[in-house]
Amino acid sequence: MAQTVYVSITGLRIRRPWHLPVFWRHAMAAMAQAKNADGCLDAAARTIDGVHHTRTVWRDRQAMQAYLSTGAHLKAMKIFNRVATGKTFGFETESIPDWNDVHRLWHDRGRHVT
């Protein structure tokens, strides 16, 4: 049997072009944190149709939740509503979705971040 992992997908749209520097500063710091977080098996980002996506793969949901509430990611969440809109989707799976599936899952099943 294959190993079950937790996949978290985010997709964010920048509110205004002048928000990009703040967005990228926080996004890069949060991605660096994710790549070094306990339980993170993979962390990647890609822009698809103007949506800035992340796909992170975790040992389990608890590891992902521990990452969410600390460090650079917590700081990014505090400024999120000022600079972007977006949706997230997380799920357990035995296979990691490719980028086409990431965008489709985000579009079809993502829930708005508030």
Secondary structure, 3 states (H helix, E strand, C coil): CCCCEEEEEEEEEECCHHHHHHHHHHHHHHHHHHHHCCCEEEEEEEEECCEEEEEEEECCHHHHHHHHCCHHHHHHHHHHHHHEEEEEEEEEECCCCCHHHHHHHHHHHCEECC
